[in-house]
Amino acid sequence: MIRLIVLICILWMVTSQSNKLLAQEVNAIQWISFEQLDDSLAKKPKKVFIDFYTEWCTYCKKMDRVVFTKSSIIEVLNTEYYAVRFDAETTESIEFGGRLFKNYEIGKSRTPVHEIARLLATNNNHFTPPAMVILDENFNVEQRHFEYLDSKSLFKILE
Amino acid sequence: MLGSSFGSASIIAQTSTFTGRVFAEDKPLAGVTVYIPSLNKGDVTNEEGIFVIKALPVGTHQIKISFLGFKNVFDTISTEPGKVLKKEYELEEDFLNLDAMVVSGTRYELDRANAPVVVNVLSNKLLAATQSISISEGLSFQPGVRIEANCQNCGFTQVRMNGLSGNYSQILINSRPIFSALNSVYGLEQIPTNIVEQVEVTRSGGSALYGSNAIAGTINIITKEPVTNNWEIHSNTALIAGKTVDQTLSFNGSIVDESLKTGVTFYAMNRDRGSYDANGDGFTELVQLKNNVFGSKFFIKPSNYGKIMGDFSLLKEYRRGGDQLDLAPHFTDITEELIHDTFFGSLNYDQRTPDNKNKISVYASLQRTLRDSFYGGLGGGRTPQDSALAINAYGNTDDLAVVVGVQYNRYFDSRDVFTFGIENQYYNTTDEIQGYRRIIDQQVNTLGLFVQYEWKPWDKLTTLLGLRYDLNNVDGDYKVGTINNSVDINLGVLSPRFTLLYTINEYLRFRGGYARGFRSPQAFNEDLHISSVGGEPLFVILSKELDKETSNAYTASINYTRNRGVTQTTFLLEGFFTQLQDPFSQVSTGRVLSNGSILEEVRNGEGATVSGINFELGYSPSSSFFFQIGGTLQQTSYDNPQVLFEPEEQPVLGESTVTVKGFLRNPNMYGYFATFYNISKSLQLDVSGTYTGSMVVPRVVSETGFLRLIDSNPFIDVNLKLNYHIDIFEDFSMTMSGGLKNMFNSFQDEFDVGPTRDSDFVFGPLAPRSVFISLKIGDLH
C-alpha cells in the first residue's frame, strides 16, 4: 500500500514537472532583469511592467502559478510591455539608468527591501508584496497595485 | 456691467489671490497641480509655469504642489485681505516617482501591537516545535495557561487559565462558543493540530463579545483557511516509555480559484494510541485512544464586499482506560470507555459597504455530540450485586449547542470602532446512566446583547468600553439514585467590561482592564465526568440551593517591543487580580448511596481571590534563532477556609472535616520556554519545555470520600526536536523530524494502585518520556 502511494506520488511529480517544462518552452512570459531593461529601453521604448515579489509571499507564488501562466496575460505582456520580475529582498546591487541601486536594509531588517523596490513600489512607506508597477515609455509610473490580482483584473489593467 | 465690476471689487476686498510660478532646473513646468486640500481649491500651471488661485479666504492655508515625476512639495501660506501673494516653487525631480497615486492598500495585515487587549498567539510553528498532536499538548506554551490531567481512567484534561479551572475559560472555535460543557471534558485532546491555523489566547475577560462566563479568558481555535492550492501528508510515530505506540496520520489540501472568489481546504486525521500503565498494576495511567477527524473549511465571495464562510468537522473518538482493556467493560474491575460522535459546523456571512466603513456579520454554529459511555466495573468485588451494578453502568449522552447571532461593526474616520450584536446560545445536554439512576437533563439558553466602543480620544490612548446583557435561563434536572435536584432559573445579568491601551512610546505600551462576569448554576465539565474511588463511582451533583457565581477581574500590563536591526525583543509583564463571589465548589459530604456510589455536591463556596503576574520574554537576534520564556507566579486564597470534606452523618473515626486555604491542583509557579534554532537552511533544532511547580493535590483515601492533601514535587518536562527540510522540486518538499518528548522523564512517580484507586490522583506532565519520528511531504512553504 505504502509502495503504491509512493509510486503514485513520484509519477504525479514527474508528470507535473515535465508538463511545466513543456509549458514554459511553448508559452511563457519573457521576464527580463533591470539591466536588460536598461538596454531594451534605450533601443526601443515600450511600456514596462514590473512584478516585485519575495520568497515568503504566498500570494506572489499564487500569481506565478495561476495568473502569469494564463495565455491572455502572457500575450499582452510579451507584446505590449517589457516585463521585469524582481525579488524585492535580493542582496545584489543593480545598475540601472546610470546609477547603482543597493539593498541598504540588509542586516537592519528581517525583510530587507531593496532600494529599487523602495523607490518604485512603496505604499505609505510600506512595501507589501505582491507589488506591481506599470510605467509608460518614458519610465514614468502610471499605476501601482499592491494586492493579488487575478488574470481578469490584471488583463484589464494591462490593456 | 458696473454692478459686476463693483461686485468683484468687493470680493477682492474680503479675499485674496495666491499666484506664482513653478519651475524645475530653471525651466518652467506646465501642468503642475497647486492645491489647497482644506478648501478643495486649486489650479494647474500654464506653459510659463504660472498658477493663479483667486478668491481665497483670509488666513493660513496648507498647499500641496504635485506633478508626476517630481517630489511633492508642501507649504503653508498666509493671505491678507485684498492682497496678492506671490511665490515661486522649485520642484525636485523624483527619479522613480515616489509620490504617484497608490491604487490600493494592504489587505492581509493583522495588527496585534495596537489591540487594547493582550492577545497571545500560539502559532502553527510552536505547535510543530513541541510536536503537539492535539491542542491540549500545545496550550501550556502560553503564559498563565496550564493543561492538567484529571483522570487516569479516561484521560479527562482541562485547561487552567490564571489558576482558574477549565469552566472559567471559554473555548471558541473560529470565534464561536460552540464548545459545550461536554466538549470541554475531552475536546481539547480530540482536536488535532493539523486543522489549526493558530490559537489565540486572551487572558482575563477583557472583551464583551464573548459570553459572560469567560472570566479567566478565551481560547480561540482558528482553523486553517485556504489561500493557495497545496497539500500535505504527515505521519508521526511515537513510542511512549518504550512500550506504547502512538501513531498519527493526517493530511490537508486546499484548492482556491484564481480570482480568490472561492476556496476550500480539507483535512483529516487518524490517531491510534495504545494504553500505558506506569506502575504495572494492570490499570492504565494513559488511556487507549482511537480518533478520527475529518473536516473542511470553505469561502465564497459573491461580490467584492461579501463573503460566505463555512466549516465543519466530524470527530469520532474511542477512548478506554482501566484494566483488562480486551474484555467487555462490565467484566473488568474498572473501565471508563467513551465513544464520541461529534459534529462541529458553522456558517458565517460578512457584508461590507464599498467604503469599508460598515460591516455586518450573520452567523450560525452548531455542535452535536452523541456519547456512549461506560463508567464503572466490578470495583474489586465479585458479588452478584457488583456484577449487576457493573452491567448497568452503560450510559448515553446527547449534547447539542446552537449559537446564532448578528454583529454590526462601524469603522469611523477617527479610527474608532463601534460594535453591536445580538447572540443566542442554546445548550441542551441529556446524560443518562440507568444503572445508577443518574440523569442530567439540562437546557441552558442565553440571549445576549452587547455593545462595544473602541474609542481613540487621542493618538496614544485607545479604550475599549463594552457592555453585555445576558438573559440567562437554566432548566435542569439532576438525579442520582434517590437524590433529585432541579434548577429553574431566569437571570438577567449586566456585565460591563473596560480596557485601555496607552502607548507610552514607540516601544512601551500599557494596558489595563476590568471585567465583571457571572456563571449561572449548571452542570460543567466535571459534572459530566465520573471518577472512580475505592472501586465505586464518584458522582457530582448540583446542590439544591445553588445560586449564581459572580466575579470581578482586574488586569494591568506593560509590554515592551523593540526591533533593532534584525534583532527583535519583546517583554510582557502582566498583573491580574480576580475576585470570585460564591464560587461553585465541590464538597464531599461523606454521603454514600445505597449502591455504594460516592457523592460530591456543588455548592456556593467561600469567596476567593486569585492574584499574580504573568511574564513573557521573547528574544530573536536573527531569523535563525528564536527564544521565548514565559511563566506565572500566583497565589490563591479563600476568604475563609473552604470545606472539601464534611461528613454529614456519624463520621468514621479519624475522618474529620478537611478544609483548604487556597486552590487545589494549582501551582504557585509554572511556566514554559521554547527555542528554535536554524543550524543550517535545512536543519532546525527546537528545544521546548514546561515547568510545573509544587501544588496541593487531593487524594481520596477512604470509601466515604475522605481525602488527604498531598504536596506534589515540581516537574520539568523538556522536549527536543530535530527537523530536516528538503525542497525536492519547486512545489514539493519533505520534512523529516525526530526527537524526544519529556526527555528527562519528569512524570508523577506514585499513582494509586489497583481497583480501589482514586483515579483523579494524577498531576504533572501529561505523559512520560517518548521518542518520536515524523515525516511530512507535500507542497510546504
Contacts between the chains, C-beta under 8 A, distances in Angstrom:
chain1	res1	chain2	res2	distance
A	9	B	777	7.3
A	13	B	728	7.6
A	13	B	729	6.2
A	13	B	732	5.7
A	16	B	731	7.7
A	17	B	729	5.8
A	58	B	227	5.4
A	58	B	228	5.7
A	58	B	781	7.0
A	59	B	108	7.6
A	59	B	227	7.3
A	61	B	228	6.3
A	61	B	781	6.9
A	62	B	227	7.2
A	62	B	228	4.8
A	62	B	229	7.9
A	62	B	256	7.5
A	65	B	228	7.6
A	65	B	229	7.4
A	66	B	229	7.9
A	66	B	258	4.4
A	67	B	258	6.5
A	70	B	258	7.9
A	97	B	95	7.4
A	99	B	95	7.9
A	107	B	565	6.1
A	107	B	566	6.4
A	108	B	565	4.8
A	108	B	566	6.8
A	109	B	563	8.0
A	109	B	565	7.3
A	109	B	566	6.4
A	110	B	563	8.0
A	110	B	566	5.5
A	110	B	568	7.6
A	110	B	623	5.5
A	116	B	96	7.7
A	119	B	95	7.2
A	119	B	96	3.8
A	119	B	98	6.5
A	120	B	96	5.1
A	120	B	97	7.5
A	122	B	98	7.6
A	123	B	102	5.0
A	123	B	105	6.5
A	123	B	106	7.1
A	124	B	102	7.4
A	124	B	105	7.9
A	126	B	106	6.8
A	128	B	106	4.8
A	128	B	108	8.0
A	128	B	109	7.8
A	140	B	68	5.9
A	140	B	69	5.3
A	140	B	97	6.2
A	141	B	68	7.6
A	141	B	96	7.5
A	141	B	97	4.1
A	141	B	100	4.4
A	142	B	100	8.0
A	143	B	101	7.7
A	143	B	103	5.9
A	144	B	100	6.6
A	144	B	101	7.5
A	144	B	102	5.8
A	144	B	103	5.5
A	145	B	103	5.0
A	145	B	104	6.4
A	146	B	102	7.2
A	146	B	103	7.1
A	146	B	104	5.6
A	146	B	105	6.8
A	146	B	106	6.6
A	147	B	104	5.2
A	147	B	106	8.0
A	147	B	107	5.5
A	148	B	260	6.2
A	150	B	258	5.1
A	150	B	259	3.9
A	150	B	260	6.6
A	151	B	258	6.1
A	152	B	259	6.8
